[in-house]
Amino acid sequence: MQYHKLVRDRIPAIIAESGRQCRTTVLNEPAFRAALLAKLVEEAQEVQAAPPEELLTELADILEVFDAILSSHGLTLAQVQTIQQQRHQTRGGFESRLQLDWVGE
C-alpha cells in the first residue's frame, strides 16, 4: 500500500518490528514544510472526528506537528504566543461562543 505522507520518526522501526517492510524518503526543506502543512490538516480532521476519549491524544498529535512547523521555520512558541495575545486583544477569543449567521450589506 502506498502512502506518500509524513510520518513520525519511529514509524519505520515500528513497521519493521511488526514483520513488515517499508520504504521512506528524506524530504528536502520545501517538501518537508509542505508535508507538515498537509499533516496539520490531516491531524485537524482527526481531532474533528475524535470521540471524547481520544481527543487529548489527537490534540497532542497536533501539537507535535505544530512544534515541527515552528522549528522548520526557525520560529518559537513565544513568538506565536505574542501574536496570539495581540490578536486576542484586537479580535477577541472564543469565550462568548459566537456563531456568525449572516452579514448584511
N, CA, C and O atoms as a printed pandas DataFrame, in Angstrom:
     atom_number atom_name residue_name chain_id  residue_number  x_coord  y_coord  z_coord
0              1         N          MET        A               1    0.848   -1.174    0.000
1              2        CA          MET        A               1    0.000    0.000    0.000
2              3         C          MET        A               1    0.898    1.242    0.000
3              4         O          MET        A               1    1.876    1.296    0.745
4              5         N          GLN        A               2    0.578    2.222   -0.815
5              6        CA          GLN        A               2    1.364    3.447   -0.894
6              7         C          GLN        A               2    0.714    4.552   -0.072
7              8         O          GLN        A               2   -0.510    4.666   -0.019
8              9         N          TYR        A               3    1.548    5.360    0.566
9             10        CA          TYR        A               3    1.050    6.429    1.425
10            11         C          TYR        A               3    1.508    7.816    0.979
11            12         O          TYR        A               3    0.676    8.709    0.821
12            13         N          HIS        A               4    2.792    8.016    0.776
13            14        CA          HIS        A               4    3.353    9.318    0.410
14            15         C          HIS        A               4    2.897   10.404    1.378
15            16         O          HIS        A               4    2.410   11.458    0.969
16            17         N          LYS        A               5    3.065   10.128    2.666
17            18        CA          LYS        A               5    2.713   11.117    3.679
18            19         C          LYS        A               5    3.777   11.139    4.764
19            20         O          LYS        A               5    4.496   10.161    4.970
20            21         N          LEU        A               6    3.865   12.243    5.438
21            22        CA          LEU        A               6    4.818   12.432    6.518
22            23         C          LEU        A               6    4.426   11.547    7.699
23            24         O          LEU        A               6    3.259   11.485    8.087
24            25         N          VAL        A               7    5.419   10.866    8.259
25            26        CA          VAL        A               7    5.179   10.030    9.437
26            27         C          VAL        A               7    6.200   10.377   10.517
27            28         O          VAL        A               7    7.245   10.968   10.245
28            29         N          ARG        A               8    5.877   10.001   11.724
29            30        CA          ARG        A               8    6.802   10.205   12.836
30            31         C          ARG        A               8    8.061    9.365   12.655
31            32         O          ARG        A               8    8.040    8.350   11.959
32            33         N          ASP        A               9    9.150    9.786   13.277
33            34        CA          ASP        A               9   10.469    9.180   13.090
34            35         C          ASP        A               9   10.524    7.682   13.393
35            36         O          ASP        A               9   11.263    6.951   12.734
36            37         N          ARG        A              10    9.762    7.219   14.368
37            38        CA          ARG        A              10    9.856    5.813   14.773
38            39         C          ARG        A              10    8.919    4.886   13.998
39            40         O          ARG        A              10    8.947    3.672   14.204
40            41         N          ILE        A              11    8.100    5.432   13.122
41            42        CA          ILE        A              11    7.127    4.601   12.403
42            43         C          ILE        A              11    7.807    3.512   11.561
43            44         O          ILE        A              11    7.340    2.373   11.587
44            45         N          PRO        A              12    8.889    3.801   10.812
45            46        CA          PRO        A              12    9.529    2.709   10.065
46            47         C          PRO        A              12   10.003    1.567   10.965
47            48         O          PRO        A              12    9.853    0.401   10.601
48            49         N          ALA        A              13   10.562    1.872   12.115
49            50        CA          ALA        A              13   11.007    0.833   13.044
50            51         C          ALA        A              13    9.819    0.043   13.582
51            52         O          ALA        A              13    9.907   -1.175   13.733
52            53         N          ILE        A              14    8.735    0.705   13.867
53            54        CA          ILE        A              14    7.540    0.016   14.363
54            55         C          ILE        A              14    6.996   -0.923   13.295
55            56         O          ILE        A              14    6.559   -2.033   13.599
56            57         N          ILE        A              15    7.024   -0.475   12.043
57            58        CA          ILE        A              15    6.573   -1.333   10.939
58            59         C          ILE        A              15    7.487   -2.559   10.832
59            60         O          ILE        A              15    7.008   -3.682   10.678
60            61         N          ALA        A              16    8.803   -2.338   10.913
61            62        CA          ALA        A              16    9.768   -3.446   10.826
62            63         C          ALA        A              16    9.574   -4.431   11.978
63            64         O          ALA        A              16    9.651   -5.644   11.784
64            65         N          GLU        A              17    9.324   -3.904   13.176
65            66        CA          GLU        A              17    9.110   -4.769   14.340
66            67         C          GLU        A              17    7.875   -5.643   14.179
67            68         O          GLU        A              17    7.781   -6.708   14.789
68            69         N          SER        A              18    6.934   -5.199   13.362
69            70        CA          SER        A              18    5.721   -5.988   13.135
70            71         C          SER        A              18    5.916   -7.023   12.031
71            72         O          SER        A              18    4.986   -7.750   11.681
72            73         N          GLY        A              19    7.158   -7.086   11.471
73            74        CA          GLY        A              19    7.450   -8.079   10.449
74            75         C          GLY        A              19    7.173   -7.620    9.031
75            76         O          GLY        A              19    7.286   -8.409    8.092
76            77         N          ARG        A              20    6.811   -6.357    8.861
77            78        CA          ARG        A              20    6.531   -5.833    7.527
78            79         C          ARG        A              20    7.696   -4.975    7.046
79            80         O          ARG        A              20    8.579   -4.619    7.825
80            81         N          GLN        A              21    7.690   -4.657    5.794
81            82        CA          GLN        A              21    8.723   -3.809    5.213
82            83         C          GLN        A              21    8.113   -2.481    4.789
83            84         O          GLN        A              21    6.907   -2.374    4.568
84            85         N          CYS        A              22    8.974   -1.473    4.680
85            86        CA          CYS        A              22    8.519   -0.182    4.176
86            87         C          CYS        A              22    9.693    0.537    3.521
87            88         O          CYS        A              22   10.848    0.153    3.704
88            89         N          ARG        A              23    9.397    1.548    2.783
89            90        CA          ARG        A              23   10.428    2.398    2.193
90            91         C          ARG        A              23   10.096    3.834    2.562
91            92         O          ARG        A              23    8.933    4.239    2.547
92            93         N          THR        A              24   11.121    4.594    2.892
93            94        CA          THR        A              24   10.940    6.007    3.239
94            95         C          THR        A              24   11.822    6.869    2.348
95            96         O          THR        A              24   12.769    6.383    1.730
96            97         N          THR        A              25   11.501    8.128    2.293
97            98        CA          THR        A              25   12.276    9.134    1.583
98            99         C          THR        A              25   12.506   10.287    2.539
99           100         O          THR        A              25   11.591   10.699    3.251
100          101         N          VAL        A              26   13.731   10.814    2.560
101          102        CA          VAL        A              26   14.014   12.006    3.362
102          103         C          VAL        A              26   13.669   13.216    2.506
103          104         O          VAL        A              26   14.204   13.391    1.412
104          105         N          LEU        A              27   12.779   14.039    3.011
105          106        CA          LEU        A              27   12.301   15.206    2.266
106          107         C          LEU        A              27   13.273   16.377    2.389
107          108         O          LEU        A              27   13.885   16.580    3.437
108          109         N          ASN        A              28   13.407   17.139    1.316
109          110        CA          ASN        A              28   14.167   18.384    1.410
110          111         C          ASN        A              28   13.306   19.407    2.154
111          112         O          ASN        A              28   12.127   19.157    2.408
112          113         N          GLU        A              29   13.879   20.537    2.496
113          114        CA          GLU        A              29   13.171   21.504    3.357
114          115         C          GLU        A              29   11.845   21.993    2.768
115          116         O          GLU        A              29   10.841   21.988    3.481
116          117         N          PRO        A              30   11.795   22.418    1.489
117          118        CA          PRO        A              30   10.488   22.852    0.966
118          119         C          PRO        A              30    9.442   21.735    0.973
119          120         O          PRO        A              30    8.281   21.977    1.304
120          121         N          ALA        A              31    9.843   20.523    0.612
121          122        CA          ALA        A              31    8.898   19.405    0.616
122          123         C          ALA        A              31    8.471   19.061    2.039
123          124         O          ALA        A              31    7.311   18.727    2.280
124          125         N          PHE        A              32    9.411   19.143    2.980
125          126        CA          PHE        A              32    9.096   18.878    4.385
126          127         C          PHE        A              32    8.077   19.882    4.917
127          128         O          PHE        A              32    7.116   19.508    5.590
128          129         N          ARG        A              33    8.296   21.155    4.610
129          130        CA          ARG        A              33    7.353   22.186    5.069
130          131         C          ARG        A              33    5.959   21.964    4.482
131          132         O          ARG        A              33    4.957   22.111    5.181
132          133         N          ALA        A              34    5.899   21.615    3.209
133          134        CA          ALA        A              34    4.601   21.332    2.584
134          135         C          ALA        A              34    3.951   20.108    3.223
135          136         O          ALA        A              34    2.746   20.097    3.474
136          137         N          ALA        A              35    4.757   19.080    3.483
137          138        CA          ALA        A              35    4.230   17.866    4.113
138          139         C          ALA        A              35    3.729   18.148    5.527
139          140         O          ALA        A              35    2.728   17.576    5.960
140          141         N          LEU        A              36    4.420   19.024    6.239
141          142        CA          LEU        A              36    3.967   19.393    7.585
142          143         C          LEU        A              36    2.608   20.080    7.542
143          144         O          LEU        A              36    1.751   19.809    8.383
144          145         N          LEU        A              37    2.406   20.956    6.583
145          146        CA          LEU        A              37    1.115   21.636    6.473
146          147         C          LEU        A              37    0.003   20.650    6.123
147          148         O          LEU        A              37   -1.109   20.752    6.641
148          149         N          ALA        A              38    0.305   19.697    5.247
149          150        CA          ALA        A              38   -0.675   18.657    4.929
150          151         C          ALA        A              38   -0.959   17.797    6.156
151          152         O          ALA        A              38   -2.099   17.401    6.395
152          153         N          LYS        A              39    0.084   17.512    6.930
153          154        CA          LYS        A              39   -0.076   16.714    8.149
154          155         C          LYS        A              39   -0.927   17.461    9.176
155          156         O          LYS        A              39   -1.725   16.851    9.887
156          157         N          LEU        A              40   -0.758   18.770    9.251
157          158        CA          LEU        A              40   -1.565   19.573   10.168
158          159         C          LEU        A              40   -3.052   19.454    9.828
159          160         O          LEU        A              40   -3.892   19.315   10.718
160          161         N          VAL        A              41   -3.364   19.510    8.540
161          162        CA          VAL        A              41   -4.757   19.354    8.107
162          163         C          VAL        A              41   -5.264   17.952    8.446
163          164         O          VAL        A              41   -6.378   17.790    8.944
164          165         N          GLU        A              42   -4.435   16.941    8.169
165          166        CA          GLU        A              42   -4.802   15.554    8.489
166          167         C          GLU        A              42   -5.097   15.403    9.979
167          168         O          GLU        A              42   -6.109   14.817   10.364
168          169         N          GLU        A              43   -4.218   15.928   10.800
169          170        CA          GLU        A              43   -4.406   15.817   12.253
170          171         C          GLU        A              43   -5.620   16.608   12.725
171          172         O          GLU        A              43   -6.329   16.173   13.632
172          173         N          ALA        A              44   -5.866   17.766   12.116
173          174        CA          ALA        A              44   -7.050   18.548   12.492
174          175         C          ALA        A              44   -8.328   17.783   12.169
175          176         O          ALA        A              44   -9.292   17.837   12.933
176          177         N          GLN        A              45   -8.344   17.071   11.044
177          178        CA          GLN        A              45   -9.504   16.255   10.695
178          179         C          GLN        A              45   -9.686   15.113   11.692
179          180         O          GLN        A              45  -10.813   14.734   12.012
180          181         N          GLU        A              46   -8.574   14.571   12.180
181          182        CA          GLU        A              46   -8.664   13.513   13.190
182          183         C          GLU        A              46   -9.200   14.062   14.514
183          184         O          GLU        A              46   -9.946   13.376   15.212
184          185         N          VAL        A              47   -8.825   15.284   14.859
185          186        CA          VAL        A              47   -9.378   15.925   16.052
186          187         C          VAL        A              47  -10.885   16.091   15.882
187          188         O          VAL        A              47  -11.660   15.794   16.791
188          189         N          GLN        A              48  -11.285   16.565   14.718
189          190        CA          GLN        A              48  -12.709   16.785   14.462
190          191         C          GLN        A              48  -13.521   15.501   14.585
191          192         O          GLN        A              48  -14.655   15.528   15.062
192          193         N          ALA        A              49  -12.953   14.387   14.161
193          194        CA          ALA        A              49  -13.672   13.111   14.178
194          195         C          ALA        A              49  -13.489   12.322   15.474
195          196         O          ALA        A              49  -14.144   11.298   15.667
196          197         N          ALA        A              50  -12.619   12.778   16.354
197          198        CA          ALA        A              50  -12.269   12.003   17.548
198          199         C          ALA        A              50  -13.417   11.928   18.549
199          200         O          ALA        A              50  -14.084   12.926   18.822
200          201         N          PRO        A              51  -13.638   10.735   19.091
201          202        CA          PRO        A              51  -14.567   10.637   20.217
202          203         C          PRO        A              51  -13.919   11.299   21.440
203          204         O          PRO        A              51  -12.697   11.446   21.479
204          205         N          PRO        A              52  -14.702   11.692   22.419
205          206        CA          PRO        A              52  -14.160   12.413   23.576
206          207         C          PRO        A              52  -12.969   11.744   24.244
207          208         O          PRO        A              52  -12.053   12.428   24.701
208          209         N          GLU        A              53  -12.967   10.417   24.307
209          210        CA          GLU        A              53  -11.872    9.723   24.995
210          211         C          GLU        A              53  -10.565    9.745   24.201
211          212         O          GLU        A              53   -9.516    9.423   24.758
212          213         N          GLU        A              54  -10.596   10.113   22.923
213          214        CA          GLU        A              54   -9.382   10.191   22.102
214          215         C          GLU        A              54   -8.965   11.624   21.797
215          216         O          GLU        A              54   -7.946   11.844   21.143
216          217         N          LEU        A              55   -9.730   12.587   22.255
217          218        CA          LEU        A              55   -9.462   13.993   21.936
218          219         C          LEU        A              55   -8.085   14.443   22.409
219          220         O          LEU        A              55   -7.364   15.100   21.657
220          221         N          LEU        A              56   -7.712   14.108   23.616
221          222        CA          LEU        A              56   -6.425   14.529   24.162
222          223         C          LEU        A              56   -5.260   14.004   23.318
223          224         O          LEU        A              56   -4.316   14.743   23.037
224          225         N          THR        A              57   -5.321   12.750   22.920
225          226        CA          THR        A              57   -4.275   12.160   22.082
226          227         C          THR        A              57   -4.189   12.855   20.732
227          228         O          THR        A              57   -3.093   13.141   20.250
228          229         N          GLU        A              58   -5.311   13.124   20.131
229          230        CA          GLU        A              58   -5.320   13.788   18.824
230          231         C          GLU        A              58   -4.811   15.226   18.932
231          232         O          GLU        A              58   -4.123   15.706   18.032
232          233         N          LEU        A              59   -5.142   15.910   20.016
233          234        CA          LEU        A              59   -4.613   17.266   20.227
234          235         C          LEU        A              59   -3.106   17.240   20.435
235          236         O          LEU        A              59   -2.400   18.146   19.992
236          237         N          ALA        A              60   -2.606   16.200   21.111
237          238        CA          ALA        A              60   -1.159   16.052   21.283
238          239         C          ALA        A              60   -0.471   15.872   19.933
239          240         O          ALA        A              60    0.628   16.386   19.722
240          241         N          ASP        A              61   -1.110   15.150   19.023
241          242        CA          ASP        A              61   -0.560   14.980   17.681
242          243         C          ASP        A              61   -0.489   16.319   16.952
243          244         O          ASP        A              61    0.483   16.599   16.250
244          245         N          ILE        A              62   -1.513   17.135   17.120
245          246        CA          ILE        A              62   -1.498   18.479   16.505
246          247         C          ILE        A              62   -0.326   19.284   17.066
247          248         O          ILE        A              62    0.381   19.963   16.321
248          249         N          LEU        A              63   -0.130   19.206   18.360
249          250        CA          LEU        A              63    0.961   19.959   18.990
250          251         C          LEU        A              63    2.321   19.494   18.469
251          252         O          LEU        A              63    3.226   20.309   18.289
252          253         N          GLU        A              64    2.470   18.205   18.227
253          254        CA          GLU        A              64    3.726   17.673   17.676
254          255         C          GLU        A              64    4.000   18.264   16.286
255          256         O          GLU        A              64    5.121   18.677   15.989
256          257         N          VAL        A              65    2.975   18.299   15.450
257          258        CA          VAL        A              65    3.122   18.874   14.111
258          259         C          VAL        A              65    3.383   20.371   14.211
259          260         O          VAL        A              65    4.225   20.905   13.489
260          261         N          PHE        A              66    2.676   21.042   15.091
261          262        CA          PHE        A              66    2.841   22.482   15.300
262          263         C          PHE        A              66    4.284   22.796   15.705
263          264         O          PHE        A              66    4.891   23.728   15.177
264          265         N          ASP        A              67    4.824   22.026   16.631
265          266        CA          ASP        A              67    6.217   22.224   17.059
266          267         C          ASP        A              67    7.186   22.036   15.895
267          268         O          ASP        A              67    8.152   22.787   15.760
268          269         N          ALA        A              68    6.929   21.039   15.058
269          270        CA          ALA        A              68    7.802   20.794   13.904
270          271         C          ALA        A              68    7.720   21.934   12.893
271          272         O          ALA        A              68    8.728   22.308   12.292
272          273         N          ILE        A              69    6.522   22.486   12.705
273          274        CA          ILE        A              69    6.368   23.637   11.802
274          275         C          ILE        A              69    7.165   24.822   12.335
275          276         O          ILE        A              69    7.886   25.474   11.580
276          277         N          LEU        A              70    7.039   25.105   13.625
277          278        CA          LEU        A              70    7.809   26.191   14.223
278          279         C          LEU        A              70    9.296   25.990   13.991
279          280         O          LEU        A              70    9.991   26.903   13.545
280          281         N          SER        A              71    9.780   24.804   14.291
281          282        CA          SER        A              71   11.195   24.502   14.164
282          283         C          SER        A              71   11.677   24.654   12.723
283          284         O          SER        A              71   12.748   25.210   12.480
284          285         N          SER        A              72   10.895   24.164   11.775
285          286        CA          SER        A              72   11.318   24.205   10.377
286          287         C          SER        A              72   11.385   25.624    9.829
287          288         O          SER        A              72   12.069   25.880    8.838
288          289         N          HIS        A              73   10.681   26.537   10.469
289          290        CA          HIS        A              73   10.688   27.943   10.044
290          291         C          HIS        A              73   11.541   28.824   10.958
291          292         O          HIS        A              73   11.603   30.038   10.765
292          293         N          GLY        A              74   12.193   28.226   11.940
293          294        CA          GLY        A              74   13.028   28.994   12.855
294          295         C          GLY        A              74   12.228   29.919   13.757
295          296         O          GLY        A              74   12.706   30.983   14.152
296          297         N          LEU        A              75   11.018   29.513   14.078
297          298        CA          LEU        A              75   10.136   30.311   14.936
298          299         C          LEU        A              75   10.083   29.692   16.331
299          300         O          LEU        A              75   10.480   28.545   16.538
300          301         N          THR        A              76    9.581   30.484   17.281
301          302        CA          THR        A              76    9.449   29.985   18.646
302          303         C          THR        A              76    8.003   30.066   19.103
303          304         O          THR        A              76    7.200   30.828   18.565
304          305         N          LEU        A              77    7.697   29.267   20.099
305          306        CA          LEU        A              77    6.367   29.310   20.694
306          307         C          LEU        A              77    6.099   30.683   21.295
307          308         O          LEU        A              77    4.973   31.176   21.235
308          309         N          ALA        A              78    7.116   31.301   21.870
309          310        CA          ALA        A              78    6.944   32.638   22.456
310          311         C          ALA        A              78    6.513   33.651   21.397
311          312         O          ALA        A              78    5.685   34.518   21.676
312          313         N          GLN        A              79    7.058   33.554   20.196
313          314        CA          GLN        A              79    6.657   34.457   19.117
314          315         C          GLN        A              79    5.185   34.252   18.761
315          316         O          GLN        A              79    4.442   35.215   18.567
316          317         N          VAL        A              80    4.784   33.008   18.681
317          318        CA          VAL        A              80    3.389   32.708   18.358
318          319         C          VAL        A              80    2.470   33.225   19.460
319          320         O          VAL        A              80    1.416   33.797   19.181
320          321         N          GLN        A              81    2.869   33.023   20.700
321          322        CA          GLN        A              81    2.037   33.461   21.820
322          323         C          GLN        A              81    1.903   34.977   21.858
323          324         O          GLN        A              81    0.849   35.494   22.231
324          325         N          THR        A              82    2.948   35.691   21.481
325          326        CA          THR        A              82    2.868   37.154   21.417
326          327         C          THR        A              82    1.826   37.585   20.400
327          328         O          THR        A              82    0.996   38.449   20.683
328          329         N          ILE        A              83    1.866   36.990   19.222
329          330        CA          ILE        A              83    0.884   37.309   18.180
330          331         C          ILE        A              83   -0.510   36.882   18.621
331          332         O          ILE        A              83   -1.488   37.585   18.367
332          333         N          GLN        A              84   -0.599   35.741   19.274
333          334        CA          GLN        A              84   -1.891   35.262   19.774
334          335         C          GLN        A              84   -2.494   36.274   20.737
335          336         O          GLN        A              84   -3.681   36.586   20.645
336          337         N          GLN        A              85   -1.696   36.782   21.649
337          338        CA          GLN        A              85   -2.187   37.756   22.623
338          339         C          GLN        A              85   -2.627   39.044   21.940
339          340         O          GLN        A              85   -3.649   39.626   22.306
340          341         N          GLN        A              86   -1.856   39.492   20.946
341          342        CA          GLN        A              86   -2.226   40.704   20.210
342          343         C          GLN        A              86   -3.558   40.509   19.493
343          344         O          GLN        A              86   -4.429   41.377   19.546
344          345         N          ARG        A              87   -3.711   39.383   18.832
345          346        CA          ARG        A              87   -4.958   39.111   18.108
346          347         C          ARG        A              87   -6.133   38.940   19.072
347          348         O          ARG        A              87   -7.262   39.319   18.761
348          349         N          HIS        A              88   -5.859   38.371   20.233
349          350        CA          HIS        A              88   -6.914   38.233   21.241
350          351         C          HIS        A              88   -7.402   39.610   21.691
351          352         O          HIS        A              88   -8.600   39.828   21.871
352          353         N          GLN        A              89   -6.458   40.531   21.867
353          354        CA          GLN        A              89   -6.832   41.883   22.294
354          355         C          GLN        A              89   -7.626   42.617   21.223
355          356         O          GLN        A              89   -8.575   43.336   21.537
356          357         N          THR        A              90   -7.243   42.441   19.956
357          358        CA          THR        A              90   -7.907   43.195   18.891
358          359         C          THR        A              90   -9.151   42.508   18.347
359          360         O          THR        A              90  -10.082   43.183   17.909
360          361         N          ARG        A              91   -9.186   41.179   18.366
361          362        CA          ARG        A              91  -10.289   40.456   17.741
362          363         C          ARG        A              91  -11.098   39.617   18.732
363          364         O          ARG        A              91  -12.184   39.135   18.410
364          365         N          GLY        A              92  -10.556   39.450   19.938
365          366        CA          GLY        A              92  -11.237   38.653   20.946
366          367         C          GLY        A              92  -10.860   37.188   20.851
367          368         O          GLY        A              92  -10.049   36.774   20.023
368          369         N          GLY        A              93  -11.483   36.421   21.736
369          370        CA          GLY        A              93  -11.248   34.977   21.768
370          371         C          GLY        A              93  -12.521   34.249   21.370
371          372         O          GLY        A              93  -13.242   34.685   20.472
372          373         N          PHE        A              94  -12.787   33.157   22.030
373          374        CA          PHE        A              94  -13.984   32.369   21.730
374          375         C          PHE        A              94  -14.832   32.133   22.982
375          376         O          PHE        A              94  -15.679   31.240   23.010
376          377         N          GLU        A              95  -14.595   32.938   24.007
377          378        CA          GLU        A              95  -15.304   32.756   25.274
378          379         C          GLU        A              95  -16.815   32.908   25.132
379          380         O          GLU        A              95  -17.571   32.242   25.839
380          381         N          SER        A              96  -17.258   33.769   24.236
381          382        CA          SER        A              96  -18.694   34.031   24.086
382          383         C          SER        A              96  -19.418   33.009   23.219
383          384         O          SER        A              96  -20.644   33.040   23.115
384          385         N          ARG        A              97  -18.669   32.107   22.598
385          386        CA          ARG        A              97  -19.250   31.029   21.787
386          387         C          ARG        A              97  -20.110   31.555   20.637
387          388         O          ARG        A              97  -21.151   30.973   20.334
388          389         N          LEU        A              98  -19.697   32.624   20.006
389          390        CA          LEU        A              98  -20.498   33.261   18.964
390          391         C          LEU        A              98  -20.417   32.528   17.635
391          392         O          LEU        A              98  -19.339   32.120   17.203
392          393         N          GLN        A              99  -21.560   32.367   16.996
393          394        CA          GLN        A              99  -21.626   31.853   15.631
394          395         C          GLN        A              99  -22.142   32.971   14.755
395          396         O          GLN        A              99  -23.209   33.520   15.033
396          397         N          LEU        A             100  -21.420   33.328   13.703
397          398        CA          LEU        A             100  -21.860   34.369   12.770
398          399         C          LEU        A             100  -22.837   33.737   11.778
399          400         O          LEU        A             100  -22.471   32.822   11.040
400          401         N          ASP        A             101  -24.058   34.218   11.763
401          402        CA          ASP        A             101  -25.085   33.640   10.902
402          403         C          ASP        A             101  -25.212   34.355    9.565
403          404         O          ASP        A             101  -25.405   33.714    8.532
404          405         N          TRP        A             102  -25.105   35.673    9.581
405          406        CA          TRP        A             102  -25.169   36.409    8.322
406          407         C          TRP        A             102  -24.640   37.814    8.530
407          408         O          TRP        A             102  -24.560   38.305    9.656
408          409         N          VAL        A             103  -24.279   38.458    7.420
409          410        CA          VAL        A             103  -23.819   39.848    7.416
410          411         C          VAL        A             103  -24.579   40.558    6.316
411          412         O          VAL        A             103  -24.582   40.108    5.170
412          413         N          GLY        A             104  -25.218   41.654    6.649
413          414        CA          GLY        A             104  -25.962   42.427    5.651
414          415         C          GLY        A             104  -25.061   43.465    4.992
415          416         O          GLY        A             104  -23.992   43.807    5.498
416          417         N          GLU        A             105  -25.530   43.953    3.847
417          418        CA          GLU        A             105  -24.768   44.991    3.126
418          419         C          GLU        A             105  -25.519   46.291    3.126
419          420         O          GLU        A             105  -25.040   47.280    2.571
